[in-house]
Amino acid sequence: MKILKRFFLGLFIVIALASLLAIITGHSHLFKAIASTYLIGNTGPTIDEHAIFESRTVAVGEHQPWETGEHYNKIYNEALLSEIENFNPAAFLVVKHDKIVYEKYWDDYNENSLSNSFSVAKTFIGLLIGIAIDEGKINSVDDPVSSYLPEYKDNPELTIKHLLTMSSGINFDESYKSPFGHMAKAYYGSDIKKLNENYTVTETPGETWKYLGGNTIILSFILEKVTGTTIAEYMSQKVWQPIGAKNDALWSLDKKDGREKAYCCFYSNARDFARIGKLYLNGGLWNKRRIVTQQYVDASTCSAYYLKDKNRRPVDFYGYQMWMTYYKDMDIFYARGIQGQFIIVIPDRQLVVVRLGHERGPNLPDYHPSDLYIYIDFALKQ
């Protein structure tokens, strides 16, 4: 009995010391991280975590239903569908000429299920920046960040465009495996604004492309400043309501009544995500309503070829918070999330593809996930 008591006392002391050390060293986010993952049988974030975080509603307006195509769910390729299922999907949807032509869900997911978009949300922030420019709330993508956020006054060379194109030169890290990195602290922490104060410009902006979620977070701070409202409310007013989304979305916050985790954590469903694809496909028009200018959409989907990646390769695959590729003689652009969330736009075929799920293929040397091309090939059969 004494041995058992000593064991538990020793265990308590170890846990107490570890907890104290986590607080002192600025790693208190680990409490939330462990409680949200390992203690419930997970090894990391999942697409179904909106209930464990505070969130803000992205409210809908009048629903504008999708039409279904004449051959809805009649044309598909069994071999490609089998490949899609290798990556643990939750939803797959294809829109052609503004009509849903294919749609499938797995497990308990359906057309109204909320799931995490992860970094697809970065594209939404890029879109909102364009809208704020159209409204005159931001003058230009070439404006210094310090014009809106005085904390960057010592770096007047840093512009909004640098944030949009992931070339800020700020020393964020993007490790999704390290429990001590910027992404872990942003995801599980409770003060995303204070977190970003720990990072500074250490390289010349506008020279090197580095994919860093912190850039998107700064863009969200600019949006808060110029709009005088929350990111979720601005998204609702300027995008979610006008495009006729069916379901309220949720955007996770760092704490109750706090700030949106702008680089990720927008929860919605395949049908409503497809509306964003349609908006970009039609150059910023939703039906006959202008949501954002064609000029901004074109800039967003034009590669930042003047930048170089860490290997000094020209960046022909990224624009304003948007990815792009050239495949089968077609220019294709897309938003993506780390666990296989995609909104893919194929202008030459008037196609929008949405894929949601739990896994993503490995990145190829050209930065594109291997499974991306499976989804494109399936859509091209429609």
C-alpha positions in Angstrom: 0.0 0.0 0.0 2.8 2.4 0.9 4.5 1.7 -2.4 1.3 2.4 -4.3 0.8 5.7 -2.4 4.4 6.7 -3.2 3.8 5.9 -6.9 0.7 8.1 -7.1 2.4 10.9 -5.1 5.4 10.7 -7.4 3.1 10.8 -10.5 1.2 13.7 -9.1 4.4 15.6 -8.5 5.6 14.9 -12.0 2.4 16.0 -13.6 2.3 19.2 -11.4 5.9 20.1 -12.3 5.2 19.4 -16.0 2.1 21.6 -15.9 4.0 24.4 -14.2 6.8 24.1 -16.7 4.3 24.3 -19.6 2.8 27.5 -18.2 6.1 29.1 -17.5 7.5 28.4 -20.9 4.4 29.5 -22.8 3.1 26.1 -23.7 -0.2 26.0 -21.8 -1.9 25.1 -25.1 -0.6 21.6 -24.5 -3.4 21.0 -21.9 -6.1 21.6 -24.5 -4.1 19.7 -27.1 -3.7 16.6 -25.0 -7.3 16.7 -23.8 -8.6 17.0 -27.3 -6.5 14.3 -28.9 -4.6 11.6 -26.9 -7.1 11.4 -24.0 -10.0 10.7 -26.4 -8.1 8.3 -28.7 -6.9 10.7 -31.4 -3.4 11.5 -32.5 -4.1 15.0 -33.8 -6.8 17.3 -35.1 -9.9 15.9 -36.8 -12.6 17.2 -39.1 -15.2 16.9 -36.4 -14.0 19.2 -33.6 -16.3 22.2 -33.7 -17.9 21.1 -30.5 -14.7 21.2 -28.5 -13.8 24.8 -29.4 -15.7 28.1 -29.1 -17.0 29.2 -32.4 -18.9 32.1 -34.1 -21.7 31.5 -36.5 -21.4 32.5 -40.2 -25.1 33.1 -40.7 -27.0 32.3 -43.9 -29.6 34.4 -45.7 -32.1 33.2 -48.3 -31.2 29.8 -49.5 -30.6 29.4 -53.2 -30.8 25.6 -54.0 -28.5 23.8 -56.4 -30.0 22.2 -59.5 -29.0 18.7 -60.3 -27.9 17.6 -63.8 -29.8 15.4 -66.1 -27.3 12.6 -65.5 -26.9 13.1 -61.7 -24.9 10.3 -60.2 -25.2 8.2 -63.4 -21.7 8.8 -64.8 -18.7 7.6 -62.7 -15.6 5.5 -63.0 -15.4 2.6 -60.6 -11.6 2.5 -60.7 -11.2 6.2 -59.9 -13.9 5.9 -57.2 -11.9 3.1 -55.6 -8.8 5.4 -55.6 -10.8 8.2 -54.0 -11.9 5.8 -51.2 -8.3 4.9 -50.5 -8.0 8.3 -48.8 -10.8 7.9 -46.3 -13.3 10.5 -47.8 -16.3 12.0 -46.1 -17.8 13.8 -49.2 -17.2 14.1 -52.9 -19.2 16.5 -55.2 -18.9 17.6 -58.8 -20.7 20.7 -60.2 -20.8 21.1 -64.0 -22.3 24.1 -65.7 -23.8 25.2 -62.3 -25.5 21.9 -61.7 -24.6 19.0 -59.4 -23.7 16.0 -61.5 -22.2 13.7 -59.0 -22.4 13.5 -55.2 -21.4 10.9 -52.7 -21.0 10.7 -48.9 -19.4 8.1 -46.6 -20.0 7.0 -43.1 -22.4 9.2 -41.3 -21.7 12.4 -43.4 -24.4 13.9 -45.6 -25.1 17.1 -47.5 -25.7 19.0 -44.3 -22.8 17.7 -42.2 -20.4 20.2 -40.8 -16.7 19.4 -41.1 -13.5 21.3 -40.8 -12.1 22.8 -44.0 -8.7 23.4 -42.3 -6.5 25.6 -44.7 -9.3 26.0 -47.3 -10.3 28.9 -44.9 -7.1 30.7 -46.0 -8.7 31.2 -49.4 -11.8 32.7 -47.7 -9.6 35.3 -46.0 -8.0 36.1 -49.3 -11.5 36.6 -50.8 -12.5 38.9 -48.0 -9.4 41.0 -48.5 -10.5 41.5 -52.1 -14.0 42.5 -51.0 -12.6 45.0 -48.5 -10.5 46.5 -51.3 -13.6 46.8 -53.5 -15.4 48.6 -50.7 -12.5 51.1 -50.2 -11.8 49.8 -46.7 -8.3 48.8 -48.0 -6.7 50.9 -50.7 -4.6 48.3 -52.4 -2.7 45.0 -51.9 0.4 47.2 -52.2 -0.4 49.0 -49.0 2.1 48.6 -46.1 0.7 46.4 -43.4 1.8 49.1 -40.9 -0.8 51.4 -42.4 -3.4 49.2 -40.7 -1.4 47.5 -37.9 1.0 50.0 -36.1 2.8 47.1 -34.5 4.6 46.6 -37.9 5.8 50.2 -38.1 9.4 49.1 -38.0 8.8 47.1 -41.3 7.2 49.6 -43.7 8.4 47.4 -46.6 5.9 44.6 -45.6 2.8 44.8 -47.7 -0.6 43.1 -47.8 0.4 41.4 -51.0 3.4 39.8 -49.2 0.9 38.3 -46.8 -1.4 37.1 -49.5 1.4 35.5 -51.5 3.1 33.9 -48.5 6.3 36.0 -48.9 6.2 38.1 -45.7 9.7 37.1 -44.4 8.2 36.7 -40.9 9.7 33.9 -38.9 6.6 31.8 -38.3 6.9 28.0 -38.5 4.4 25.6 -40.2 5.2 22.3 -38.5 2.0 20.3 -38.0 3.9 17.6 -36.0 5.6 19.7 -33.4 3.4 20.3 -30.3 5.5 23.4 -29.5 5.2 25.1 -32.9 3.2 28.1 -34.1 0.4 26.0 -35.6 -0.2 24.0 -32.5 -0.3 27.1 -30.4 -2.6 28.8 -32.8 -4.9 25.8 -33.0 -5.1 24.9 -29.3 -4.1 28.2 -27.7 -6.4 31.0 -26.3 -4.9 34.2 -27.6 -4.0 34.2 -31.3 -3.3 37.9 -31.3 -0.7 37.7 -28.5 0.8 34.6 -30.1 1.6 36.5 -33.3 3.4 39.2 -31.4 6.2 36.7 -30.8 7.1 36.6 -34.5 8.9 39.3 -36.5 10.2 40.0 -40.0 13.6 38.4 -40.3 13.9 38.1 -44.1 13.3 40.6 -46.9 9.6 40.5 -47.8 8.6 39.7 -51.4 11.6 37.4 -52.2 11.0 33.9 -50.8 7.7 32.0 -50.7 7.1 30.1 -47.5 3.7 28.6 -46.8 2.9 30.0 -43.3 -0.5 30.2 -41.7 0.6 33.2 -39.6 0.4 35.4 -42.7 -3.3 34.6 -43.0 -3.8 35.4 -39.3 -2.3 38.9 -39.9 -4.6 39.4 -42.8 -7.5 38.7 -40.5 -6.3 41.3 -38.1 -6.3 43.8 -40.9 -9.9 42.8 -41.8 -11.0 43.3 -38.2 -9.5 46.7 -38.1 -10.9 48.0 -41.4 -14.4 46.5 -41.2 -15.0 47.1 -37.5 -16.6 43.7 -37.2 -15.7 40.0 -36.8 -14.4 37.9 -39.6 -17.4 35.6 -39.3 -19.8 38.4 -39.5 -18.0 40.0 -42.5 -18.0 36.6 -44.2 -21.7 36.2 -43.6 -22.7 39.6 -44.9 -20.4 39.8 -47.9 -20.2 36.1 -49.1 -22.3 33.5 -47.2 -25.6 35.2 -47.5 -25.2 36.6 -51.0 -24.2 33.1 -52.4 -27.3 31.5 -50.9 -25.6 29.0 -48.6 -28.1 26.6 -47.1 -26.5 26.0 -43.7 -25.0 28.3 -41.1 -21.3 27.7 -41.0 -19.1 27.9 -37.9 -15.7 29.5 -37.5 -13.6 28.3 -34.5 -12.4 30.9 -32.1 -9.3 31.1 -29.9 -11.6 31.6 -26.8 -15.1 32.6 -25.9 -16.0 35.8 -27.8 -12.5 35.8 -29.1 -10.9 35.9 -32.6 -11.4 33.5 -35.5 -8.7 31.1 -36.3 -8.5 32.6 -39.7 -6.0 30.2 -41.2 -8.3 27.2 -40.7 -11.3 25.9 -38.9 -14.2 27.0 -41.0 -16.9 24.3 -40.7 -19.4 23.7 -43.5 -20.5 21.1 -46.0 -19.7 20.0 -49.6 -22.7 21.8 -51.2 -22.0 25.1 -49.6 -18.3 24.9 -50.1 -19.0 24.4 -53.8 -20.6 27.8 -53.9 -17.1 29.4 -53.3 -15.8 27.4 -56.3 -18.6 28.6 -58.5 -18.0 32.2 -57.4 -14.3 32.0 -58.4 -15.2 30.1 -61.6 -17.5 33.0 -62.6 -14.9 35.6 -61.9 -16.4 37.0 -58.7 -20.0 37.0 -59.9 -22.7 35.0 -58.2 -25.4 34.7 -60.8 -25.7 38.4 -61.7 -24.5 39.8 -58.4 -20.9 41.1 -58.2 -19.3 39.8 -55.0 -15.7 40.6 -55.8 -14.1 42.1 -58.9 -12.9 40.0 -61.8 -9.5 41.8 -61.5 -9.0 40.5 -58.0 -10.1 37.0 -58.9 -7.6 37.0 -61.8 -4.8 38.2 -59.5 -5.7 35.6 -56.9 -5.5 32.8 -59.4 -2.3 34.1 -61.2 0.9 32.5 -59.9 3.4 34.6 -58.0 6.1 33.5 -60.5 8.4 36.4 -59.5 8.9 34.7 -56.1 11.3 31.8 -55.4 10.8 28.9 -53.0 13.5 27.7 -50.6 15.1 25.8 -53.5 15.0 28.9 -55.7 12.4 27.5 -57.9 9.9 30.0 -59.4 6.6 29.9 -57.7 4.2 29.0 -60.5 1.8 27.2 -58.1 0.4 29.9 -55.7 -1.4 33.2 -56.0 -3.4 35.1 -53.3 -4.1 32.3 -50.8 -4.9 30.0 -53.7 -3.1 27.1 -55.3 -2.9 26.4 -59.0 -1.6 23.7 -61.3 -1.5 23.0 -65.1 -2.8 19.6 -65.9 -4.0 18.0 -69.2 -3.5 21.3 -71.0 -5.7 23.1 -68.6 -5.1 25.8 -65.9 -6.7 24.7 -62.7 -6.8 26.4 -59.3 -7.9 25.2 -55.9 -8.2 25.7 -52.2 -6.9 22.9 -49.9 -6.8 21.7 -46.4 -4.3 19.4 -44.7 -6.6 16.4 -44.3 -7.8 16.3 -47.9 -10.2 19.2 -48.1 -10.4 20.6 -51.7 -12.4 23.1 -53.6 -11.1 22.7 -57.2 -12.0 24.9 -60.1 -11.5 23.8 -63.7 -12.6 26.7 -65.9 -12.1 25.0 -69.3 -14.7 22.4 -68.4 -16.9 24.7 -66.2 -16.3 22.3 -63.3 -16.2 22.7 -59.6 -15.1 19.8 -57.4 -15.3 19.5 -53.6 -13.7 16.7 -51.7 -13.8 16.5 -47.9 -12.3 13.8 -45.8 -9.8 12.6 -43.2 -6.6 12.0 -45.3 -4.6 13.6 -48.0 -2.1 12.1 -50.4 1.6 13.0 -50.0 2.9 16.1 -51.7 4.6 15.6 -55.0 7.8 17.5 -55.9 5.6 20.2 -57.5 3.9 20.9 -54.1 0.6 19.4 -55.2 -0.9 16.4 -53.2 -1.0 13.2 -55.2 -4.7 12.6 -54.7 -5.6 16.0 -56.3 -5.3 14.5 -59.7 -7.6 11.6 -58.9 -10.4 14.0 -58.1 -9.7 16.0 -61.3 -9.7 12.9 -63.4 -13.0 11.7 -61.9 -14.6 15.1 -62.6 -13.4 15.2 -66.2 -15.4 12.0 -66.8 -18.6 13.9 -66.2 
